[in-house]
């Protein structure tokens, strides 16, 4: 009974922090909730309204979904870049879509005349992604249950325990709750059905370089903006590293920028820590709604 009452309190407080984001003292509630992760993880999954105006079914036992459950948003820095780049009618590709937060944000920004292609390899996570797209009635979204890589093949995909955002082609060991053989394909194999791509979000937990090598034709055709996660130790588990990835992108005409909490800075030395990167081709203009890089 105490546990039920506690979960009810957590549920109410999270509803308050999601719904009334400007009220005084919200930060105190959020800080208190951060200290009660175990109780948060026991709350029931439910559909919540994001701060971007779309709905998501979230399970608070999962790390990324727990963040949305509390804040009504996920990674606001990346969200601001989506807002700065995406326009009505654009095509966006989301590689490593997870439950669809950025897929649905892109769908709202490109509107009914745009297109969003979302790729998710984990069968169990793809089910949640499909559910969230259906909840929002987003016909501009096309889902692909597969991994993007440098070749047509099959590979073992590892779905992470307790935090689906860590799911990957790399071996997760005891952190894996599910392993499945999934199809892999280069993004270039979709080039005939993809209109001009404006933005690619790439977050595949170490398989980023493999994915990039499989989309060189599309990159040369469209010179899209990229938002991607760079984690050197994850890349090394799949035969690459951040230095090789940075060289690959600069050879194709890109500059890479670290997306920090306070500023955007150009990457001149390949990062060895984990960071989010914005990649801008020399033929593209700097997004006007973003601060100039330092």
QUIUR-V351649 format. One record per residue. N is the residue number from 1. RES is the residue in three letters. NEAR is the number of other ideal C-beta (glycine too) atoms within 8 Angstrom. Layout:
# QUIUR-V351649
N_RES_NEAR + N_RES_NEAR
This chain:
# QUIUR-V351649
1_UNK_4 + 2_UNK_5 + 3_UNK_7 + 4_UNK_7 + 5_UNK_8 + 6_UNK_9 + 7_UNK_12 + 8_UNK_8 + 9_UNK_8 + 10_UNK_13 + 11_UNK_10 + 12_UNK_8 + 13_UNK_11 + 14_UNK_14 + 15_UNK_8 + 16_UNK_11 + 17_UNK_15 + 18_UNK_13 + 19_UNK_8 + 20_UNK_7 + 21_UNK_9 + 22_UNK_4 + 23_UNK_7 + 24_UNK_3 + 25_UNK_6 + 26_UNK_12 + 27_UNK_6 + 28_UNK_7 + 29_UNK_11 + 30_UNK_11 + 31_UNK_8 + 32_UNK_9 + 33_UNK_13 + 34_UNK_7 + 35_UNK_6 + 36_UNK_9 + 37_UNK_8 + 38_UNK_6 + 39_UNK_10 + 40_UNK_14 + 41_UNK_10 + 42_UNK_9 + 43_UNK_12 + 44_UNK_6 + 45_UNK_9 + 46_UNK_6 + 47_UNK_8 + 48_UNK_11 + 49_UNK_9 + 50_UNK_13 + 51_UNK_8 + 52_UNK_9 + 53_UNK_6 + 54_UNK_11 + 55_UNK_10 + 56_UNK_15 + 57_UNK_12 + 58_UNK_14 + 59_UNK_8 + 60_UNK_14 + 61_UNK_9 + 62_UNK_12 + 63_UNK_9 + 64_UNK_13 + 65_UNK_15 + 66_UNK_14 + 67_UNK_10 + 68_UNK_15 + 69_UNK_12 + 70_UNK_12 + 71_UNK_10 + 72_UNK_12 + 73_UNK_11 + 74_UNK_9 + 75_UNK_7 + 76_UNK_7 + 77_UNK_10 + 78_UNK_12 + 79_UNK_13 + 80_UNK_10 + 81_UNK_14 + 82_UNK_15 + 83_UNK_9 + 84_UNK_9 + 85_UNK_10 + 86_UNK_12 + 87_UNK_8 + 88_UNK_8 + 89_UNK_7 + 90_UNK_12 + 91_UNK_13 + 92_UNK_17 + 93_UNK_15 + 94_UNK_14 + 95_UNK_13 + 96_UNK_12 + 97_UNK_13 + 98_UNK_12 + 99_UNK_14 + 100_UNK_13 + 101_UNK_12 + 102_UNK_12 + 103_UNK_15 + 104_UNK_17 + 105_UNK_12 + 106_UNK_16 + 107_UNK_15 + 108_UNK_10 + 109_UNK_14 + 110_UNK_17 + 111_UNK_9 + 112_UNK_5 + 113_UNK_7 + 114_UNK_16 + 115_UNK_11 + 116_UNK_16 + 117_UNK_13 + 118_UNK_15 + 119_UNK_13 + 120_UNK_13 + 121_UNK_12 + 122_UNK_13 + 123_UNK_10 + 124_UNK_8 + 125_UNK_13 + 126_UNK_12 + 127_UNK_8 + 128_UNK_12 + 129_UNK_16 + 130_UNK_9 + 131_UNK_9 + 132_UNK_15 + 133_UNK_15 + 134_UNK_7 + 135_UNK_10 + 136_UNK_10 + 137_UNK_5 + 138_UNK_9 + 139_UNK_5 + 140_UNK_11 + 141_UNK_12 + 142_UNK_7 + 143_UNK_11 + 144_UNK_8 + 145_UNK_8 + 146_UNK_10 + 147_UNK_14 + 148_UNK_14 + 149_UNK_14 + 150_UNK_7 + 151_UNK_8 + 152_UNK_7 + 153_UNK_7 + 154_UNK_6 + 155_UNK_10 + 156_UNK_9 + 157_UNK_14 + 158_UNK_14 + 159_UNK_15 + 160_UNK_14 + 161_UNK_8 + 162_UNK_8 + 163_UNK_9 + 164_UNK_14 + 165_UNK_11 + 166_UNK_9 + 167_UNK_13 + 168_UNK_13 + 169_UNK_16 + 170_UNK_11 + 171_UNK_7 + 172_UNK_11 + 173_UNK_5 + 174_UNK_5 + 175_UNK_9 + 176_UNK_12 + 177_UNK_7 + 178_UNK_9 + 179_UNK_7 + 180_UNK_9 + 181_UNK_6 + 182_UNK_14 + 183_UNK_8 + 184_UNK_13 + 185_UNK_13 + 186_UNK_12 + 187_UNK_13 + 188_UNK_10 + 189_UNK_7 + 190_UNK_9 + 191_UNK_10 + 192_UNK_4 + 193_UNK_4 + 194_UNK_12 + 195_UNK_5 + 196_UNK_7 + 197_UNK_12 + 198_UNK_12 + 199_UNK_15 + 200_UNK_14 + 201_UNK_16 + 202_UNK_13 + 203_UNK_11 + 204_UNK_13 + 205_UNK_14 + 206_UNK_14 + 207_UNK_14 + 208_UNK_15 + 209_UNK_13 + 210_UNK_13 + 211_UNK_15 + 212_UNK_13 + 213_UNK_10 + 214_UNK_14 + 215_UNK_13 + 216_UNK_10 + 217_UNK_8 + 218_UNK_13 + 219_UNK_11 + 220_UNK_7 + 221_UNK_8 + 222_UNK_8 + 223_UNK_9 + 224_UNK_12 + 225_UNK_14 + 226_UNK_13 + 227_UNK_15 + 228_UNK_12 + 229_UNK_11 + 230_UNK_13 + 231_UNK_10 + 232_UNK_13 + 233_UNK_6 + 234_UNK_11 + 235_UNK_16 + 236_UNK_10 + 237_UNK_8 + 238_UNK_12 + 239_UNK_5 + 240_UNK_11 + 241_UNK_9 + 242_UNK_12 + 243_UNK_7 + 244_UNK_10 + 245_UNK_15 + 246_UNK_11 + 247_UNK_8 + 248_UNK_11 + 249_UNK_12 + 250_UNK_10 + 251_UNK_6 + 252_UNK_10 + 253_UNK_8 + 254_UNK_11 + 255_UNK_8 + 256_UNK_12 + 257_UNK_13 + 258_UNK_12 + 259_UNK_12 + 260_UNK_8 + 261_UNK_3 + 262_UNK_3 + 263_UNK_7 + 264_UNK_12 + 265_UNK_9 + 266_UNK_9 + 267_UNK_11 + 268_UNK_3 + 269_UNK_4 + 270_UNK_10 + 271_UNK_11 + 272_UNK_5 + 273_UNK_5 + 274_UNK_7 + 275_UNK_9 + 276_UNK_12 + 277_UNK_14 + 278_UNK_12 + 279_UNK_13 + 280_UNK_10 + 281_UNK_11 + 282_UNK_7 + 283_UNK_5 + 284_UNK_8 + 285_UNK_4 + 286_UNK_8 + 287_UNK_9 + 288_UNK_6 + 289_UNK_6 + 290_UNK_10 + 291_UNK_5 + 292_UNK_6 + 293_UNK_9 + 294_UNK_6
